[in-house]
Amino acid sequence: MLNEPIIQASGIKNVRFGENVKLVQPLNLYGCTIGKDCFVGPFTEIQANVVVGERTRIQSHSFICEGVTIGSDCFIGHGVMFINDRFKDAGPACGDKSKWEKTTIGNNVSIGSNATILPVTICNGVVIGAGSVVTKDILERGVYVGNPARLKTSLPLTSTLNPHPSTK
Ligand SMILES: CC(C)(COP(=O)(O)OP(=O)(O)OC[C@H]1O[C@@H](n2cnc3c(N)ncnc32)[C@H](O)[C@@H]1OP(=O)(O)O)[C@@H](O)C(=O)NCCC(=O)NCCS
């Protein structure tokens, strides 16, 4: 038996870009808003209604699902996975958006590679260690690591976060 699969093309559709955004393809971006001076690395998907603030860098292989808002001057490492469906009813929501939950990331938040972010709020000035799993809201500036992510080090209000140099 030789069947033809249904193939949908990835690409960049209905995206609102600020000035001076740099993208590296292949990408699957649709219905989202990307602020000025942002960078998005390859093999990343950003879904409808996601909003990304100015100067935020999103490294390759990340998945940013509907319901996520990311602030300005953030760094999203390689392979960061956001989640909007907790499988609350013992399985996937199967497209029932009423079961999807939101995630809000503040400004100056750095998320290490391979972190997983469940539907939570993360305040300004937070660092998430590589490979961490964030399961609860983070409302205090600091460095958080582990699964589940826990506070490792508090950061003073005056600390300068995310001086990540632009590689543009
Ligand atoms: C979380 C992080 C910022 C901490 O850096 P740091 O303050 O220099 O921490 P240290 O290396 O001194 O480690 C301190 C402790 O935290 C632990 N730790 C560090 N990073 C960790 C992580 N991601 N997950 C779990 N534990 C971690 C260390 O094992 C160490 O534990 P110990 O005190 O029991 O020995 C850093 O380790 C990290 O994960 N950065 C992410 C980098 C990244 O993903 N960049 C993407 C672009 S390449």
PDBQT file of the ligand as one rigid body, heavy atoms in Angstrom, charges set to zero:
ROOT
HETATM    1  C1  LIG A 201      21.413  28.077  36.952  1.00  0.00    +0.000 C 
HETATM    2  C2  LIG A 201      22.744  28.687  36.576  1.00  0.00    +0.000 C 
HETATM    3  C3  LIG A 201      22.521  30.113  36.033  1.00  0.00    +0.000 C 
HETATM    4  C4  LIG A 201      23.551  28.739  37.873  1.00  0.00    +0.000 C 
HETATM    5  O1  LIG A 201      24.830  29.201  37.615  1.00  0.00    +0.000 OA
HETATM    6  P1  LIG A 201      25.821  29.417  38.887  1.00  0.00    +0.000 P 
HETATM    7  O2  LIG A 201      25.235  30.403  39.828  1.00  0.00    +0.000 OA
HETATM    8  O3  LIG A 201      27.144  29.740  38.288  1.00  0.00    +0.000 OA
HETATM    9  O4  LIG A 201      25.761  28.020  39.597  1.00  0.00    +0.000 OA
HETATM   10  P2  LIG A 201      26.934  26.991  39.929  1.00  0.00    +0.000 P 
HETATM   11  O5  LIG A 201      27.507  26.439  38.670  1.00  0.00    +0.000 OA
HETATM   12  O6  LIG A 201      27.870  27.676  40.898  1.00  0.00    +0.000 OA
HETATM   13  O7  LIG A 201      26.153  25.837  40.687  1.00  0.00    +0.000 OA
HETATM   14  C5  LIG A 201      25.621  26.037  41.971  1.00  0.00    +0.000 C 
HETATM   15  C6  LIG A 201      24.807  24.822  42.366  1.00  0.00    +0.000 C 
HETATM   16  O8  LIG A 201      23.623  24.767  41.562  1.00  0.00    +0.000 OA
HETATM   17  C7  LIG A 201      23.580  23.546  40.814  1.00  0.00    +0.000 C 
HETATM   18  N1  LIG A 201      23.084  23.860  39.495  1.00  0.00    +0.000 N 
HETATM   19  C8  LIG A 201      23.603  24.743  38.608  1.00  0.00    +0.000 A 
HETATM   20  N2  LIG A 201      22.860  24.787  37.503  1.00  0.00    +0.000 NA
HETATM   21  C9  LIG A 201      21.878  23.889  37.671  1.00  0.00    +0.000 A 
HETATM   22  C10 LIG A 201      20.819  23.488  36.858  1.00  0.00    +0.000 A 
HETATM   23  N3  LIG A 201      20.606  24.013  35.650  1.00  0.00    +0.000 N 
HETATM   24  N4  LIG A 201      19.967  22.550  37.337  1.00  0.00    +0.000 NA
HETATM   25  C11 LIG A 201      20.157  22.016  38.566  1.00  0.00    +0.000 A 
HETATM   26  N5  LIG A 201      21.161  22.377  39.396  1.00  0.00    +0.000 NA
HETATM   27  C12 LIG A 201      22.013  23.302  38.940  1.00  0.00    +0.000 A 
HETATM   28  C13 LIG A 201      25.032  23.060  40.799  1.00  0.00    +0.000 C 
HETATM   29  O9  LIG A 201      25.088  21.668  40.637  1.00  0.00    +0.000 OA
HETATM   30  C14 LIG A 201      25.514  23.502  42.136  1.00  0.00    +0.000 C 
HETATM   31  O10 LIG A 201      25.022  22.598  43.109  1.00  0.00    +0.000 OA
HETATM   32  P3  LIG A 201      25.828  22.335  44.480  1.00  0.00    +0.000 P 
HETATM   33  O11 LIG A 201      25.828  23.646  45.216  1.00  0.00    +0.000 OA
HETATM   34  O12 LIG A 201      25.026  21.263  45.149  1.00  0.00    +0.000 OA
HETATM   35  O13 LIG A 201      27.201  21.895  44.069  1.00  0.00    +0.000 OA
HETATM   36  C15 LIG A 201      23.469  27.875  35.474  1.00  0.00    +0.000 C 
HETATM   37  O14 LIG A 201      24.046  26.686  36.013  1.00  0.00    +0.000 OA
HETATM   38  C16 LIG A 201      22.563  27.498  34.330  1.00  0.00    +0.000 C 
HETATM   39  O15 LIG A 201      21.848  26.495  34.320  1.00  0.00    +0.000 OA
HETATM   40  N6  LIG A 201      22.581  28.374  33.294  1.00  0.00    +0.000 N 
HETATM   41  C17 LIG A 201      21.821  28.205  32.078  1.00  0.00    +0.000 C 
HETATM   42  C18 LIG A 201      22.736  28.426  30.891  1.00  0.00    +0.000 C 
HETATM   43  C19 LIG A 201      22.018  28.179  29.578  1.00  0.00    +0.000 C 
HETATM   44  O16 LIG A 201      21.157  27.338  29.445  1.00  0.00    +0.000 OA
HETATM   45  N7  LIG A 201      22.399  28.957  28.561  1.00  0.00    +0.000 N 
HETATM   46  C20 LIG A 201      21.759  28.875  27.251  1.00  0.00    +0.000 C 
HETATM   47  C21 LIG A 201      22.638  29.442  26.158  1.00  0.00    +0.000 C 
HETATM   48  S1  LIG A 201      24.036  28.408  25.818  1.00  0.00    +0.000 SA
ENDROOT
TORSDOF 0
